[in-house]
Amino acid sequence: MPDLAAPGLRVLFCGINPSLYSAAMRCHFARPGNRFWKALHLGGLTPRQLAPWEGDELLARGFGITNLVDRATARADELSCGEIRAGVEPLRAKVARLAPAAVACLGIGAYRIAFARADARLGEQPALFAGARMWVLPNPSGLNAHYQLDALGARFAELRRAVSGRSRRSSRRAR
């Protein structure tokens, strides 16, 4: 699955890995039950709900998508902890190269495993990651019953408020 990314993004969203459906469609978060595109809109990050194949419009708004693990699976729980941890250094290199203002990992469980942070909470993390602010948001998969769509949209709105109107330089000065 190729990344949907460019230098200087406002936010680089980092999924766990692509679903088999997304890989076949070659579009991120393409599975019909995935709520990523709905949450982006509900959170005020897009003026309307984009479709998975409208990646160019997402990029034009300053948002990109990558994954911790490239291997497509039916469910993220098919990945080993080692596979998830192995995705951190390639992600670090990507973030250093692309220099987004923020990285938003989608899935608290995967984040805790990948970054060895068993105590991590949703929201902004205390340390920068390769120079970018690090956020953890709930996994938007329809299989994630812990978060209903309205609560998911509220978490995406928190990210929007934190990154709106702030450049990388001004967000670093604020720290």
Summary of the structure (lengths in Angstrom):
residues: 175
radius of gyration: 14.7
end to end distance: 34.4
largest distance: 42.5
contacts: 552
relative contact order: 0.20
helix: 38%
strand: 15%
